[in-house]
Amino acid sequence: MSPGTSGRGAPAIDSTLLPALATVVDPEIRRPLVELDMIPAASLEAGVARIRLELTVAACPAADRIQADVARAAESVEGVERVELEVGVMAPATRQALVERLRGSRPQQLGPETLTRIIAVASGKGGVGKSTVTANLAVALAARGLAVGVIDADVHGYSIPALLGTDERPTRVGDMMMPPEAHGVRLVSIGMFVEGNRSVSWRGPMLHRTLAQFLTDVWWGDLDVLLIDMPPGTGDVAISLGQLLPHAEVLVVTTPQRAAAEVAERAAEVARQTGQRVLGVVENMAGLPQADGSLLELFGSGGGEEAARRLAVPVLARIPLSVPLREGGDAGTPIVAAAPADPAAAAIIGLAASLRGTRPLAGRGLPMAPA
């Protein structure tokens, strides 16, 4: 598409306004409005910038922000004394063309050739803090400058939206979903599609379909890392993930208790059976620091090390029990952002640093052919 030319074929944006308007990005699709045909017309005459803005959908949750960004950009242009915005909604045909263009640019956004690193966070049993680790790890990775997404695949026990402090829902554009963002992390969860705190009672086929839709119908954009918060155990979702994403990697979360660690090993073995790589073990609730410097081992000790030894992988992090960590989860304020000096936060931030340095791209071809 030529600068200043609408995708509908007509030169429509004044060349004086174009450079400024081209900097305004849709906060959900994360591409310039001009590129998305959301500004089909803009003129400048006698100091007045008249701009036609077309939102993708009528109930766009980012409408106010987009309008403010467009007005601010136009006001920054020399010679503009007043901005007049005409706001409407894309015609169905224009919206469908946009969806097809986005899909065409990333036909398999998370397929085998993707450069997005996909990490499933798994556990053998519930109650080990797997979702808390996932949410905080995502925020810690985002704070390191990475584009991060999270899929809450724990359909029956969804908790990621609450842990990240958001009740926003995805925006549907055609048959695509734009995920909301919290603490710099894009996320999607079945909890965004049910009313209140209703339970979800689904069997295998529906669970598989939900995971598949989260992977294909959600427009993730260009992600560096996608974390998948898995349900505990070795059931339908674990099997589906192996089928849909055999190139994913797996982090195993356990407590120091030997019984929990033994169950966690089973989750790792299921991942390996489907061809996934087990990155390592995260030992959560690894003791409660005391005022005198000692450690109160409420859940025992050695479980993480034993699981790592049996799986022949490293212990990547030991996260101590922390009241602020629990309080942050209840408040929707991840501790890695609210209190990064807390020992639990420091352990998770260290985990994020170690994962960023182990991206397995060696030996993978570039997505292009030589001329």
N, C-alpha and C positions, 0 to 999 in steps of 0.2 A: 504494500500500500504506500503510495507516494505521500510525503508530508503535505498536510493541508488538503488532502483529498479524502473524502469520506469513502468508506468501503462500498457505498452505494453508487459510487462512480462520479460524483460531482465535486469540483473544487469548492469547499464550503467554509474553510477556516482562514481567516485573515492572516497573512504571513507575519504581521507584526505581533499578533497574539499567539501564534502557534508555538514558538519556543517555550513560552511560559506554561501554556496549557498542556504541552507534551510532558511536563514534569509531574502532573497530577496523576496519582496511581489509585486504582480501585483497591480499597483495603481488604477485600475478600478475594478477588481474582488475582490481585497483586500484579497488574499490568497497567500501562498508561491508558487513561480514558480515551484518548485520541485513537490509540491502536484498537480499542474495543468498540469503536463506533458509538461511544456514549456521548460524544460531542459532535453531532452531525453538522452544526453550523455555528459560526462565531464571526461577528463583524465589528469593526471599529470605525466610528464616524463621529466627528465633532466631540471627541473626548469620551464618548459613550461606547462601552463594550457590551454588545448584545450577544448573549450566548445561549444556545439551545442545548440543554442537558437532558439526556434520556437515560433514566435508570433501567437496570435490567429487569426489575420486577417492581410492582407497585408498593409492596410492603418492605422495601429494602431497608434493613436495620441500620445501614451505614449512610442513609440519605443525607442527614444533616451534616455529617462530616464531609461527604463528597461535595455538597454545595458550598460549604465554607472553604474547602481547599480550592475549588474552582474560582470562587470570588477572590480569594487571597492571591492566587496566581495572576489573575487578570489585573488586579489592582497594582501589582508590582511592575506592570509594563509602563514604560515612559509614555506619557500622553493620555493615559486613561484617567479620567476624572470621576467616572461613575460606571458601575457594573449593573447590568440588568440581566437577570437569569430567568429564563423560561424553562421550567422543569416539567418533564413528561415521562412517559414509560415507553420502552421499545415496543414496536409492533411485533407480533408473534413471529413473522417471517424473519425479521432482523435478529431477534433473540435466538431463533433456531440456527441461523447462519453463524452466529457467534459461538454457540455450543459446538457446532460441527467443526468450526475452525480451531477451537480449543482442543477438542478431542483429536483432531487430525495432527496437531502439533505434538501430542503425547499419546499415541495409540496404546502403548503399554507402559503407563507411567511407573508401575512397580513390577514390571515383568523381569525375566532373567537377566536382561541386558541393562537394567537400571543402574545408575550410579548412586542411588539412594541407599544408604546402609539401613537394613531392616533388622531390628533386634527385638525378639520376643522375650518378655520378662515372665518367667514361669516359676511355679512352685508345685510341690507335691500335694500340699494341703493348704487349707485356708487359715487365716489368722496369723500369718508370718510377716505381714507388712509389705507384701508384694506391690500392691497398688500405691502405697505411700512412697516406696522406692521408685516406682515408675514415674509418678508425678514430679517428684523432686529431681530425679535424674534428667527428665525432659527440660525442666526450667534451668538446671545447671548447664546443660548442653547449649541451650538457647543463649544463656548469658556469655558463652564463649564465642558467640558470633555465628552459630550454626542455625540453619532453618530446620525446625524440628516439628514433627507431627506425632500425635498419639492416637491410637485406636484402642478404645475400651472394649476388648473382646470378651470381657467377663459379663456376658449378657444377663445372667441370673443375679449377679452381685455387683452391678455397675456402681462405680464410685468416683471415677476420674473427674467428672464435672464438678462434684462437690469439693474434691481435694484441690482443684485448681480455681475454685471460687467463681464459677460461672453458671448461669442458668440460660445462656443464649442458645438458640437453636440454629442449625445450618440454614442457609438461604438457598432455596431451590431456584435454579435457573434452567428452565427446560427440564431435562431429565438428569441434570447434574446438581450436586450439592456442594455449596461453598462452606467449609467448616469455620466455625467461630474461632477466635483466638483469645487466649488468656495467658498472662505472664510471658508473652512472646512465643507461645506454643499453640499450634493449630490442633484441634481435637474433635473427635466424634465419638458418640456413645449412644447406645440404645436408650439411655436415660434422657436423651434430648427429644425422644419421640413418644414418651409416655407422660401421662398427666400425674402430677404429684409424686408420690413414692410408691406407685403401683408396682406389683411384682410382674415378672415376665416368665411365663411357664411354657417353654418351647422345647421340642425334641430336636433330634439331630438334623433333619433336612432344613428346618427354619434357621437353626444356628449356622449351618453352612452357608445358607443364602445370605444371612445378615453379614457375615464376615466377607463374603464375596462382594457384596454391594459396598461395604466400607472401603474395599480396595479398588473398586472399579468406578463407582458412581460418584465418589467424593473427589472434587478437584483439589488435589493437594498442592499443585504447583511444583516448583523446584525445591524438593526437600533434600537436606543433607542426611538427616536421620529420621527414621520412622520407628517409634517404639510401640509395641503391641502388648497391652496389659492382658495377659492370658488368665483364664479361669484356673483355679487350682485343679490338680489332678491330670489324668491322662485320657480324658473323654473325647467327645465329638469335636470340640473346637481345636484341640491339639492335633487331632488327625486331619481336620480340614486345613489347618494352617500348613501342615506338612505337604498337603496336596497342592495348595494354592501358592505357597511360597517356600519351595524346597531349598532356595538359596538364602533363606533367613538365618540369622544367628540367634543363639539362645543364652540368656543370663538366668541362672538358677538361684532363687532366693530361698534361704532357709534360716531357721533360728539355730542357736548353738546346741539345742537339745538333740541327742542322738536319734531319737525316734522320728523327729521331724526331718532330720537330714537323710535318713534312710528312705523316707517317702519322696523326698526331693530328687533323689537319684533316679527314681522311676520316670519322672517328668523329663529328665535329661536323656534317658535311654529311648523314650518315644521320639524325641527330636532327632536323635541319631539314626533311628530306624527309617526316618523319612529323608535322610540326607542332610539334615541341618547340622551346623557346627555349634558345639557348646563352647562358649567363650570362657566361662568360669563361674565361680560361686560367689554370691554375696551373702555374708552372714549378718543378718539383722538381729536387733535386740541382744547385741553382744555385751551384756553387762551394763549395770547402772553405776556411773561414776559417783563416788562418795566425797564428802567434804574433806576427808583426811587423805584423799588421793587413792584410796583403795577402790576395788571394783566389786560390786555386788552382783554375782552371777545368778540371776533369778532363774534363767533357763538353762543352767549348766554351762558346759564349755566343750569345745572340741568338735562339735557337730559339723561345722562348716569345713574344717580342715579334713575331717574324715571323708566327707562327701567329695571334696576336691581330690583327695588322694585316690579314691576309688574310681572317679571319673577321669583321672589323669589330666586335670585342668587346675589353674591357679585359683586361690582365694583372692578375688579382685578388690574386695572391701569388707571391712568389719564395722558395722554401724551400731554404736552403743544406744542403749535405751535413753530416751530424751523426752522430758515433759514438753519443752517447746516444740519438738517435732510433732507430738500428738496434738498440741494446741493449734499448731499451724494447719494441720489436716482438718481439724474441726472448723476452723475459721476460713478455710479456703485460701490460706496464705502460706505457700511453701516455705519451709524453714531456710532453704538455700538462698532465698531472696530476702527474707525477713531478718534472719539472724545467722549470717554465713560463718560467724566465728564459733557457733555452737559445735561441739564435737561431732554430733550426728551430721550436721550440715557439712562440716569439713570433710567427713568421710565420703559423703555423696559427691561433693565437688571434686575430691580426689579421684573417685570412680569415673566421673565425666572426663577428667583430664586423661586418664589412662585409656579410656575407650576412644577418645579422639585420636590418639596416637597409634591405634592398631587397625585402621581401616584397611581391609584386605583387597586392594585394587591391583596388586602385582599380578602380572600375567593376563590381565583383562584387556581386550582390544578396545581401541577408540571407536566411538559410534560413527565412523566414516570410512570411506574407501579411498585409496590413493587415486589421484587423477591419472 
